[in-house]
Amino acid sequence: PPPAEVAVLLGEAGALSEETLEEIYATYNAANNVALKIEGDDSHAVRRAAAASPKSPPPPHHPHPPPAQPILQVLVSAEGTVAGGLLVDSATGKLLRPAHRRGVATVVDDSEAGDAAAARDGVLAPAAEPLRGKLGAALAAHVAACYNPMRAGTTAWARGSEVYSGEGGALTAITAVTLRNLSNFWSGSWRGRYAVAVEAGGGAATVSGVIRVVTHYFESGNTQMHTERAVAATRVTWAAGDAAAGAKALTAVIAAAEDGLQASLDEMYESLSTQALKEMRRFLPVSGQKMNWNVAEIRMRRTLTASSAGGGAGGAGGGAK
């Protein structure tokens, strides 16, 4: 389904059980990195907002960054889902119980989490620190500064980032933003997923990934655009032991990849009317003549044609007599 429109489609799906709907939403949310609002724990929200707030000015690649805003959502992903379907908030380490259909998540105490508490170390491995945490903070600042927030008329605003650890010290970074304005017939999402292979000893890593953009416009029609661009593997280095510098270097690679895709999309849209759309139709009609839009001349031609046809018919009739 188009971004932020799954509820519209499921509302037309008929009598599905609550359990089935929750499973459908959970699958969709994980596949599309949908953000769930964190509720029910003010102290947790404050800690996550602090982790998401940039400690320094936004990176220079963004010419006019909007004011940073706290990010109080958690992105749903396969990497961040542990036993019992609980989510791990990579910014604070808290376990969250999702209500996928409602679009919210609540904090779960470790004493009630069971096996999920032990599984958390698999996605927030101590061996991956402090680089994982620093990268998470740097990406959160990037998203807060450079991804558009909700504006007038838009609803279902959701944006965020997560960084999880994997086998061998590898990291997975996820960024996402979704905006929709169904009253004006559009919705869209931007998602990035990046694999960070950290070299033994630290001080170097290779980052690669993929960016996916989906837009939907359905006023007097129904048009979707799906764009996917691979981010080529790029090796970055920093002073060993300086995790903050490593996070900054990795975030710069991600930001540059996003800027490159944004620029190419802008160029594509500008050339649509002058190149792509013209190539989809003939430059001239089948007659090979340009269309004449002079109304007076067209009327005169029709009058002369009609007069000529009438006179010819009369002459032919006279000859027959």
Secondary structure as UniProt FT lines:
FT   TURN            3..4
FT   HELIX           6..10
FT   TURN            11..12
FT   HELIX           18..32
FT   STRAND          35..39
FT   HELIX           42..52
FT   TURN            60..61
FT   STRAND          73..75
FT   TURN            79..80
FT   HELIX           83..85
FT   STRAND          87..88
FT   TURN            90..92
FT   STRAND          95..99
FT   TURN            100..103
FT   STRAND          104..108
FT   HELIX           110..113
FT   HELIX           115..123
FT   HELIX           126..128
FT   TURN            129..130
FT   HELIX           131..146
FT   TURN            152..153
FT   STRAND          155..165
FT   HELIX           167..169
FT   STRAND          171..181
FT   HELIX           182..184
FT   STRAND          186..198
FT   TURN            200..201
FT   STRAND          204..217
FT   TURN            219..220
FT   STRAND          223..237
FT   TURN            240..241
FT   HELIX           243..271
FT   HELIX           272..276
FT   HELIX           277..279
FT   TURN            286..287
FT   HELIX           295..320
//
